[in-house]
């Protein structure tokens, strides 16, 4: 009887060790997936770990963290899609109405103001978030604007930053930012 109890206890210890090894393997696979920005895959591995131990705090914390990152990525993608749609609508409406200001006209206006400088359309997540923030702040000005990053090719102007060119007044705004927020906006022309 004593041997049977000892054997059962040893088997339980082996089962618990195998279960913990499987949980640790799933957590490691989840971490590796997250390093590759594959958060959906990471959450699947964590689901497997939590099936084995629903109270595993490490798996729960990682799952919460990865779920937040997935939500942020979805929000960023939504912001980018909205900004791209707005830029496309601006281009289409400009091309349909000869009195409206086009993207190329805005770009040419910047190039005239800053010869020797290069400009590219804002399409990264930080820039798009800033545009969204500006449009919320002042819908009259920034809704009908084209947004560009500019930098000095010849170092004549020491120019680097974000610019908005308004359709209606054809104003150029220099937008000075820091750490993802707007510090100041200057009317250039």
N, C-alpha and C positions, 0 to 999 in steps of 0.2 A: 504494500500500500504506500509506503514511504517512497519507493522507487517510482511509482506511478505519478505521485504528486510532483516529485523532482523532475520527471520527464515532461509532464504537462507544463510546469513552470519554465523549463528550458525552451520548450516549443513556443510558449507565449512570448518569451524574450526574443526568440528568433523572428517570430512574426512581427513584433513591434519594431525590431531593428530593420527588417525588410521594408516595413511601411514607412519608417522614418527615412530610409535610404531613397525610397521612391519619391517621397515628398521633397527631399533635398535635391534630387535630380530634376524634378519638375520646376522647382524654384530657380535652379541654376539655368535650365533651358529658358525659362521666362526672362531671366536677367540678360542672357545672351541675345534673345530676340529683341528685348528693349534696347540694347546697345546698337542694334541694327535698325532701330526705329520701327520695328514690327510689333507694335503694341497689341494688336488684335491677337497675334500668335502668342504673345506673352500672357495675355489674359486667359487663353485656352489652357496653357500649361498650369496656370495658377488655379483654374477651375478644377483641374485634375487633382492638384495637391489638396484643395479644399474638400474634394469628395472624400479623400482619405482621412483628413483631419479638419473638420469645419471650424475649429477654434484656433487654427494655426495663425498666430498674429503676424508673422512675417509675410505669409501669403496674402492675408487680408490687407495689410498696409501697402504691399506692392500693387495689388489689384486696384485699390483706391487711387493710388498714385498714377498708374497707367491709364485708368479710366478717365481721370482728369486731363491727362495729356491728350487722349483721343478726343475728348470734348473740345479742348482748345484747338486742336488741329482742324476739327470740323468747323469751328467758328472762324478760324483763319481762312479756310477754303471758301467759306460763305462770303467773307469780306472781300476776298480777292475776286470771286465771281461777280459780286455786286459792282465792284469798281471797274472791272473789265466790261461789264454790261453797260455801265454809265459811260465809259469812254467810247464804246461802240455806238451807243445811242447818240452821243455828242457828235461823232464822226458822221453817222448816217443823217442826223438832222441837219448838220452843217452842209453835207453834200446835196441834200434835198432843197435847201433854201440858200440861194446865192448870196443873200444878205448876211448870212451867218458866218461866223469865223470858223475856219477849218483847223484841224490838227496841224497840217503843214504850214498854214499861215501863222499859227501860234509859234511853231518851231522856228520859222523864218524871222519872226519878230524878235525872238530871243537871240538868234544868231546875229541879227543886225545890231542889237543892243550890246552884245558881247562877242565881237569878232575874235576868232582864234579859240573859241571855247566849244566844247562838245556837250550835247544834251541828249538824254535818253528818257523815254517814258517811264514814269514810276509804276512798277508792277511787283515790287517785293512786299512782304507782309508788313514790315515796319512802316514803310511809306504809305501803304494802303490804309493801315490803321490810323495814321496821322491825317490822311485825307478824310477819312470817315469822321474823325474828331473835328476837323475844320468845318466840314459840311454841317455838322450838328450845331457848332458854335454860331455860324453865320451862313444861313442857307441862301441869302441874297447874293453873296459874293462867290462862294466856292462851289456851288452846284454846277454852274456853267463855266467851269475852268478846265484847262488842260494842265496836267502836272508833269514836271520834268525834274530830273537830276541834272545838274550842270557841273562841269569842271573845266579848269583852265588848261588848254593844251600847251600854251607857250609860257605859262607863268607870268603873263603880263598883268593879269587882274587879281591874281591870288583868289580865284573864284572856285568855290566848291559849296554845293548845297542843293536845296530843293527850291523850285520856282513854280508859281502858278501864273497862268496867262488867262485872263478872263475873256469870254467871248464878246460880251456886250461892249464894254468900254475899251477893250484891248489893253488893259492894264497888266503890267508885270509886277508880281509880288515876289519878294525874296522871303523865304520861310526859314528861320533859324531855329534849329531844334537841338535838343539835348536829352539823351537817355529816353528816347521815345516820346517826348512831349514837346509841345511848341513853346519856345522861349519868346520869340517875337516875330512879327510880320512887318515887312517894310514895303511900301509902294515905291517901285523903281521908276516906272514910267506910266 
